[in-house]
Amino acid sequence: MTTPSTIDTVLFDAVNTLWHQSGSILDIWADVLEQFDAIRTTKEIIRADFDHQPWLEPQVASFEISGKPVSDEAIDAFWIEFDRRMLRSLGIEASVESVVSKVLPVFAGLDFLYDDTVDALASLQEMGFPMAIVSNGVY
C-alpha cells in the first residue's frame, strides 16, 4: 500500500496517546512510602503534591518550551529533586542515593502501552507512513 499524498508523516504524543501510567498517583506514592516503611494518609499525600505544584509547574514548563531535547541526566535530576521535596513534606529525609535506589524504580515500571498501540503503529507502518513521537513530557 502507498502513503496518501496529502499526509507526509504521522506524529504522536507519547503519554495518554500511545501509553498510559498504571495506578493513581496516590497508589504510586503509597508504594514509594512503603520503601521507607512509612504510611501516610491520602490527605497528606495530596497535600504534599499540591504544595509542590508551584515548584513543579515552572520546572516542567521550562523543559517543555525549550524546544530542545533534554538529557536523561537532567530529567533524572529534576525528578530526584521533586521526589526529595515530596518525601520531606511527608516527614522523610531522603538522600539522593535513597531516592535513586528506592523511589525511581517505583516510577520506572508504570508506563504501559494501550492495547491497540502496537497494531495501530504496525498498520501505519505497513501503509508506508513515516512516524515519530513528539512529546512535551518530562519522562
PyMOL commands that place a pseudoatom at each C-alpha (Angstrom):
pseudoatom trace, name=CA, resn=MET, resi=1, chain=A, elem=C, hetatm=0, pos=[0.000, 0.000, 0.000]
pseudoatom trace, name=CA, resn=THR, resi=2, chain=A, elem=C, hetatm=0, pos=[1.235, 3.541, -0.614]
pseudoatom trace, name=CA, resn=THR, resi=3, chain=A, elem=C, hetatm=0, pos=[1.117, 6.607, 1.556]
pseudoatom trace, name=CA, resn=PRO, resi=4, chain=A, elem=C, hetatm=0, pos=[-1.655, 9.039, 0.606]
pseudoatom trace, name=CA, resn=SER, resi=5, chain=A, elem=C, hetatm=0, pos=[-0.101, 12.126, -0.959]
pseudoatom trace, name=CA, resn=THR, resi=6, chain=A, elem=C, hetatm=0, pos=[-1.801, 14.537, 1.450]
pseudoatom trace, name=CA, resn=ILE, resi=7, chain=A, elem=C, hetatm=0, pos=[-0.114, 13.050, 4.530]
pseudoatom trace, name=CA, resn=ASP, resi=8, chain=A, elem=C, hetatm=0, pos=[3.660, 13.233, 4.807]
pseudoatom trace, name=CA, resn=THR, resi=9, chain=A, elem=C, hetatm=0, pos=[4.241, 11.990, 8.345]
pseudoatom trace, name=CA, resn=VAL, resi=10, chain=A, elem=C, hetatm=0, pos=[2.219, 10.855, 11.342]
pseudoatom trace, name=CA, resn=LEU, resi=11, chain=A, elem=C, hetatm=0, pos=[3.287, 12.339, 14.675]
pseudoatom trace, name=CA, resn=PHE, resi=12, chain=A, elem=C, hetatm=0, pos=[2.196, 11.029, 18.044]
pseudoatom trace, name=CA, resn=ASP, resi=13, chain=A, elem=C, hetatm=0, pos=[2.256, 12.449, 21.514]
pseudoatom trace, name=CA, resn=ALA, resi=14, chain=A, elem=C, hetatm=0, pos=[3.560, 9.890, 23.983]
pseudoatom trace, name=CA, resn=VAL, resi=15, chain=A, elem=C, hetatm=0, pos=[1.693, 9.801, 27.287]
pseudoatom trace, name=CA, resn=ASN, resi=16, chain=A, elem=C, hetatm=0, pos=[-2.061, 9.205, 27.117]
pseudoatom trace, name=CA, resn=THR, resi=17, chain=A, elem=C, hetatm=0, pos=[-1.796, 8.682, 23.350]
pseudoatom trace, name=CA, resn=LEU, resi=18, chain=A, elem=C, hetatm=0, pos=[0.496, 5.670, 22.900]
pseudoatom trace, name=CA, resn=TRP, resi=19, chain=A, elem=C, hetatm=0, pos=[0.877, 4.671, 26.541]
pseudoatom trace, name=CA, resn=HIS, resi=20, chain=A, elem=C, hetatm=0, pos=[-0.531, 5.427, 29.954]
pseudoatom trace, name=CA, resn=GLN, resi=21, chain=A, elem=C, hetatm=0, pos=[0.548, 5.257, 33.558]
pseudoatom trace, name=CA, resn=SER, resi=22, chain=A, elem=C, hetatm=0, pos=[-0.867, 2.447, 35.642]
pseudoatom trace, name=CA, resn=GLY, resi=23, chain=A, elem=C, hetatm=0, pos=[-2.332, 3.259, 39.003]
pseudoatom trace, name=CA, resn=SER, resi=24, chain=A, elem=C, hetatm=0, pos=[-3.286, 6.511, 40.613]
pseudoatom trace, name=CA, resn=ILE, resi=25, chain=A, elem=C, hetatm=0, pos=[-0.734, 8.958, 41.959]
pseudoatom trace, name=CA, resn=LEU, resi=26, chain=A, elem=C, hetatm=0, pos=[-1.947, 8.054, 45.456]
pseudoatom trace, name=CA, resn=ASP, resi=27, chain=A, elem=C, hetatm=0, pos=[-1.274, 4.348, 44.894]
pseudoatom trace, name=CA, resn=ILE, resi=28, chain=A, elem=C, hetatm=0, pos=[2.131, 5.111, 43.431]
pseudoatom trace, name=CA, resn=TRP, resi=29, chain=A, elem=C, hetatm=0, pos=[3.136, 7.297, 46.378]
pseudoatom trace, name=CA, resn=ALA, resi=30, chain=A, elem=C, hetatm=0, pos=[1.841, 4.672, 48.815]
pseudoatom trace, name=CA, resn=ASP, resi=31, chain=A, elem=C, hetatm=0, pos=[4.248, 2.239, 47.110]
pseudoatom trace, name=CA, resn=VAL, resi=32, chain=A, elem=C, hetatm=0, pos=[7.057, 4.787, 47.407]
pseudoatom trace, name=CA, resn=LEU, resi=33, chain=A, elem=C, hetatm=0, pos=[6.345, 5.343, 51.097]
pseudoatom trace, name=CA, resn=GLU, resi=34, chain=A, elem=C, hetatm=0, pos=[6.383, 1.594, 51.654]
pseudoatom trace, name=CA, resn=GLN, resi=35, chain=A, elem=C, hetatm=0, pos=[10.035, 1.660, 50.516]
pseudoatom trace, name=CA, resn=PHE, resi=36, chain=A, elem=C, hetatm=0, pos=[10.710, 3.842, 53.579]
pseudoatom trace, name=CA, resn=ASP, resi=37, chain=A, elem=C, hetatm=0, pos=[8.487, 1.797, 55.907]
pseudoatom trace, name=CA, resn=ALA, resi=38, chain=A, elem=C, hetatm=0, pos=[6.149, 4.773, 56.102]
pseudoatom trace, name=CA, resn=ILE, resi=39, chain=A, elem=C, hetatm=0, pos=[2.410, 5.160, 55.834]
pseudoatom trace, name=CA, resn=ARG, resi=40, chain=A, elem=C, hetatm=0, pos=[0.673, 8.468, 55.177]
pseudoatom trace, name=CA, resn=THR, resi=41, chain=A, elem=C, hetatm=0, pos=[-2.979, 9.355, 54.709]
pseudoatom trace, name=CA, resn=THR, resi=42, chain=A, elem=C, hetatm=0, pos=[-4.475, 10.175, 51.351]
pseudoatom trace, name=CA, resn=LYS, resi=43, chain=A, elem=C, hetatm=0, pos=[-4.918, 13.735, 52.569]
pseudoatom trace, name=CA, resn=GLU, resi=44, chain=A, elem=C, hetatm=0, pos=[-1.212, 14.040, 53.472]
pseudoatom trace, name=CA, resn=ILE, resi=45, chain=A, elem=C, hetatm=0, pos=[-0.101, 12.751, 50.061]
pseudoatom trace, name=CA, resn=ILE, resi=46, chain=A, elem=C, hetatm=0, pos=[-2.486, 15.025, 48.174]
pseudoatom trace, name=CA, resn=ARG, resi=47, chain=A, elem=C, hetatm=0, pos=[-1.412, 17.995, 50.295]
pseudoatom trace, name=CA, resn=ALA, resi=48, chain=A, elem=C, hetatm=0, pos=[2.308, 17.327, 49.677]
pseudoatom trace, name=CA, resn=ASP, resi=49, chain=A, elem=C, hetatm=0, pos=[1.726, 17.030, 45.930]
pseudoatom trace, name=CA, resn=PHE, resi=50, chain=A, elem=C, hetatm=0, pos=[-0.400, 20.186, 45.900]
pseudoatom trace, name=CA, resn=ASP, resi=51, chain=A, elem=C, hetatm=0, pos=[2.180, 22.130, 47.899]
pseudoatom trace, name=CA, resn=HIS, resi=52, chain=A, elem=C, hetatm=0, pos=[4.914, 21.317, 45.380]
pseudoatom trace, name=CA, resn=GLN, resi=53, chain=A, elem=C, hetatm=0, pos=[2.979, 22.188, 42.234]
pseudoatom trace, name=CA, resn=PRO, resi=54, chain=A, elem=C, hetatm=0, pos=[4.206, 25.821, 42.310]
pseudoatom trace, name=CA, resn=TRP, resi=55, chain=A, elem=C, hetatm=0, pos=[7.773, 24.438, 42.102]
pseudoatom trace, name=CA, resn=LEU, resi=56, chain=A, elem=C, hetatm=0, pos=[6.940, 21.645, 39.659]
pseudoatom trace, name=CA, resn=GLU, resi=57, chain=A, elem=C, hetatm=0, pos=[4.929, 23.516, 37.038]
pseudoatom trace, name=CA, resn=PRO, resi=58, chain=A, elem=C, hetatm=0, pos=[7.565, 26.108, 36.019]
pseudoatom trace, name=CA, resn=GLN, resi=59, chain=A, elem=C, hetatm=0, pos=[10.208, 23.366, 36.003]
pseudoatom trace, name=CA, resn=VAL, resi=60, chain=A, elem=C, hetatm=0, pos=[8.149, 21.209, 33.639]
pseudoatom trace, name=CA, resn=ALA, resi=61, chain=A, elem=C, hetatm=0, pos=[7.288, 24.236, 31.512]
pseudoatom trace, name=CA, resn=SER, resi=62, chain=A, elem=C, hetatm=0, pos=[10.958, 25.124, 31.101]
pseudoatom trace, name=CA, resn=PHE, resi=63, chain=A, elem=C, hetatm=0, pos=[11.607, 21.639, 29.694]
pseudoatom trace, name=CA, resn=GLU, resi=64, chain=A, elem=C, hetatm=0, pos=[8.521, 21.712, 27.505]
pseudoatom trace, name=CA, resn=ILE, resi=65, chain=A, elem=C, hetatm=0, pos=[9.040, 25.120, 25.904]
pseudoatom trace, name=CA, resn=SER, resi=66, chain=A, elem=C, hetatm=0, pos=[12.780, 24.877, 25.339]
pseudoatom trace, name=CA, resn=GLY, resi=67, chain=A, elem=C, hetatm=0, pos=[12.318, 23.112, 22.016]
pseudoatom trace, name=CA, resn=LYS, resi=68, chain=A, elem=C, hetatm=0, pos=[15.480, 21.156, 22.728]
pseudoatom trace, name=CA, resn=PRO, resi=69, chain=A, elem=C, hetatm=0, pos=[15.947, 17.540, 23.733]
pseudoatom trace, name=CA, resn=VAL, resi=70, chain=A, elem=C, hetatm=0, pos=[16.644, 17.061, 27.413]
pseudoatom trace, name=CA, resn=SER, resi=71, chain=A, elem=C, hetatm=0, pos=[19.276, 14.624, 28.605]
pseudoatom trace, name=CA, resn=ASP, resi=72, chain=A, elem=C, hetatm=0, pos=[18.323, 11.627, 30.699]
pseudoatom trace, name=CA, resn=GLU, resi=73, chain=A, elem=C, hetatm=0, pos=[20.585, 13.011, 33.427]
pseudoatom trace, name=CA, resn=ALA, resi=74, chain=A, elem=C, hetatm=0, pos=[18.703, 16.320, 33.531]
pseudoatom trace, name=CA, resn=ILE, resi=75, chain=A, elem=C, hetatm=0, pos=[15.359, 14.531, 33.688]
pseudoatom trace, name=CA, resn=ASP, resi=76, chain=A, elem=C, hetatm=0, pos=[16.585, 12.250, 36.481]
pseudoatom trace, name=CA, resn=ALA, resi=77, chain=A, elem=C, hetatm=0, pos=[17.944, 15.239, 38.450]
pseudoatom trace, name=CA, resn=PHE, resi=78, chain=A, elem=C, hetatm=0, pos=[14.601, 17.009, 38.057]
pseudoatom trace, name=CA, resn=TRP, resi=79, chain=A, elem=C, hetatm=0, pos=[12.567, 14.041, 39.346]
pseudoatom trace, name=CA, resn=ILE, resi=80, chain=A, elem=C, hetatm=0, pos=[15.035, 13.288, 42.142]
pseudoatom trace, name=CA, resn=GLU, resi=81, chain=A, elem=C, hetatm=0, pos=[14.626, 16.845, 43.415]
pseudoatom trace, name=CA, resn=PHE, resi=82, chain=A, elem=C, hetatm=0, pos=[10.834, 16.683, 43.178]
pseudoatom trace, name=CA, resn=ASP, resi=83, chain=A, elem=C, hetatm=0, pos=[10.740, 13.304, 44.946]
pseudoatom trace, name=CA, resn=ARG, resi=84, chain=A, elem=C, hetatm=0, pos=[13.008, 14.576, 47.728]
pseudoatom trace, name=CA, resn=ARG, resi=85, chain=A, elem=C, hetatm=0, pos=[10.728, 17.586, 48.195]
pseudoatom trace, name=CA, resn=MET, resi=86, chain=A, elem=C, hetatm=0, pos=[7.665, 15.331, 48.331]
pseudoatom trace, name=CA, resn=LEU, resi=87, chain=A, elem=C, hetatm=0, pos=[9.292, 12.989, 50.827]
pseudoatom trace, name=CA, resn=ARG, resi=88, chain=A, elem=C, hetatm=0, pos=[10.462, 15.891, 53.002]
pseudoatom trace, name=CA, resn=SER, resi=89, chain=A, elem=C, hetatm=0, pos=[6.872, 17.179, 53.090]
pseudoatom trace, name=CA, resn=LEU, resi=90, chain=A, elem=C, hetatm=0, pos=[5.802, 13.728, 54.185]
pseudoatom trace, name=CA, resn=GLY, resi=91, chain=A, elem=C, hetatm=0, pos=[8.319, 13.756, 57.037]
pseudoatom trace, name=CA, resn=ILE, resi=92, chain=A, elem=C, hetatm=0, pos=[11.018, 11.645, 55.369]
pseudoatom trace, name=CA, resn=GLU, resi=93, chain=A, elem=C, hetatm=0, pos=[14.537, 12.944, 54.837]
pseudoatom trace, name=CA, resn=ALA, resi=94, chain=A, elem=C, hetatm=0, pos=[15.902, 11.028, 51.863]
pseudoatom trace, name=CA, resn=SER, resi=95, chain=A, elem=C, hetatm=0, pos=[19.337, 11.237, 50.329]
pseudoatom trace, name=CA, resn=VAL, resi=96, chain=A, elem=C, hetatm=0, pos=[19.810, 11.390, 46.571]
pseudoatom trace, name=CA, resn=GLU, resi=97, chain=A, elem=C, hetatm=0, pos=[21.099, 7.827, 46.757]
pseudoatom trace, name=CA, resn=SER, resi=98, chain=A, elem=C, hetatm=0, pos=[17.986, 6.544, 48.509]
pseudoatom trace, name=CA, resn=VAL, resi=99, chain=A, elem=C, hetatm=0, pos=[15.709, 8.324, 46.026]
pseudoatom trace, name=CA, resn=VAL, resi=100, chain=A, elem=C, hetatm=0, pos=[17.638, 6.726, 43.156]
pseudoatom trace, name=CA, resn=SER, resi=101, chain=A, elem=C, hetatm=0, pos=[17.573, 3.263, 44.730]
pseudoatom trace, name=CA, resn=LYS, resi=102, chain=A, elem=C, hetatm=0, pos=[14.097, 3.307, 46.319]
pseudoatom trace, name=CA, resn=VAL, resi=103, chain=A, elem=C, hetatm=0, pos=[11.894, 5.861, 44.549]
pseudoatom trace, name=CA, resn=LEU, resi=104, chain=A, elem=C, hetatm=0, pos=[12.884, 5.964, 40.893]
pseudoatom trace, name=CA, resn=PRO, resi=105, chain=A, elem=C, hetatm=0, pos=[12.387, 2.190, 40.473]
pseudoatom trace, name=CA, resn=VAL, resi=106, chain=A, elem=C, hetatm=0, pos=[8.776, 2.522, 41.666]
pseudoatom trace, name=CA, resn=PHE, resi=107, chain=A, elem=C, hetatm=0, pos=[8.068, 5.061, 38.915]
pseudoatom trace, name=CA, resn=ALA, resi=108, chain=A, elem=C, hetatm=0, pos=[10.151, 3.250, 36.274]
pseudoatom trace, name=CA, resn=GLY, resi=109, chain=A, elem=C, hetatm=0, pos=[7.739, 0.393, 35.637]
pseudoatom trace, name=CA, resn=LEU, resi=110, chain=A, elem=C, hetatm=0, pos=[4.479, 2.297, 35.436]
pseudoatom trace, name=CA, resn=ASP, resi=111, chain=A, elem=C, hetatm=0, pos=[4.101, 3.077, 31.741]
pseudoatom trace, name=CA, resn=PHE, resi=112, chain=A, elem=C, hetatm=0, pos=[2.025, 0.646, 29.686]
pseudoatom trace, name=CA, resn=LEU, resi=113, chain=A, elem=C, hetatm=0, pos=[1.086, 0.671, 26.026]
pseudoatom trace, name=CA, resn=TYR, resi=114, chain=A, elem=C, hetatm=0, pos=[-2.604, 0.876, 25.226]
pseudoatom trace, name=CA, resn=ASP, resi=115, chain=A, elem=C, hetatm=0, pos=[-3.943, -2.450, 23.943]
pseudoatom trace, name=CA, resn=ASP, resi=116, chain=A, elem=C, hetatm=0, pos=[-4.175, -1.245, 20.336]
pseudoatom trace, name=CA, resn=THR, resi=117, chain=A, elem=C, hetatm=0, pos=[-0.924, 0.743, 20.165]
pseudoatom trace, name=CA, resn=VAL, resi=118, chain=A, elem=C, hetatm=0, pos=[1.250, -1.918, 18.529]
pseudoatom trace, name=CA, resn=ASP, resi=119, chain=A, elem=C, hetatm=0, pos=[-1.425, -2.896, 15.988]
pseudoatom trace, name=CA, resn=ALA, resi=120, chain=A, elem=C, hetatm=0, pos=[-2.141, 0.725, 15.073]
pseudoatom trace, name=CA, resn=LEU, resi=121, chain=A, elem=C, hetatm=0, pos=[1.551, 1.550, 14.617]
pseudoatom trace, name=CA, resn=ALA, resi=122, chain=A, elem=C, hetatm=0, pos=[2.135, -1.642, 12.611]
pseudoatom trace, name=CA, resn=SER, resi=123, chain=A, elem=C, hetatm=0, pos=[-0.799, -0.797, 10.321]
pseudoatom trace, name=CA, resn=LEU, resi=124, chain=A, elem=C, hetatm=0, pos=[0.510, 2.705, 9.713]
pseudoatom trace, name=CA, resn=GLN, resi=125, chain=A, elem=C, hetatm=0, pos=[3.992, 1.338, 9.050]
pseudoatom trace, name=CA, resn=GLU, resi=126, chain=A, elem=C, hetatm=0, pos=[2.585, -1.222, 6.618]
pseudoatom trace, name=CA, resn=MET, resi=127, chain=A, elem=C, hetatm=0, pos=[0.860, 1.617, 4.753]
pseudoatom trace, name=CA, resn=GLY, resi=128, chain=A, elem=C, hetatm=0, pos=[4.212, 3.347, 4.439]
pseudoatom trace, name=CA, resn=PHE, resi=129, chain=A, elem=C, hetatm=0, pos=[3.646, 6.277, 6.765]
pseudoatom trace, name=CA, resn=PRO, resi=130, chain=A, elem=C, hetatm=0, pos=[6.792, 7.724, 8.350]
pseudoatom trace, name=CA, resn=MET, resi=131, chain=A, elem=C, hetatm=0, pos=[6.099, 8.117, 12.066]
pseudoatom trace, name=CA, resn=ALA, resi=132, chain=A, elem=C, hetatm=0, pos=[7.628, 9.906, 15.030]
pseudoatom trace, name=CA, resn=ILE, resi=133, chain=A, elem=C, hetatm=0, pos=[6.892, 10.626, 18.661]
pseudoatom trace, name=CA, resn=VAL, resi=134, chain=A, elem=C, hetatm=0, pos=[6.830, 14.293, 19.596]
pseudoatom trace, name=CA, resn=SER, resi=135, chain=A, elem=C, hetatm=0, pos=[6.238, 14.810, 23.277]
pseudoatom trace, name=CA, resn=ASN, resi=136, chain=A, elem=C, hetatm=0, pos=[6.295, 17.740, 25.610]
pseudoatom trace, name=CA, resn=GLY, resi=137, chain=A, elem=C, hetatm=0, pos=[6.600, 15.469, 28.615]
pseudoatom trace, name=CA, resn=VAL, resi=138, chain=A, elem=C, hetatm=0, pos=[9.465, 15.216, 31.042]
pseudoatom trace, name=CA, resn=TYR, resi=139, chain=A, elem=C, hetatm=0, pos=[9.645, 11.438, 31.182]
for i in range(1, 139): cmd.bond("trace and resi %d" % i, "trace and resi %d" % (i + 1))
show_as sticks, trace
zoom trace
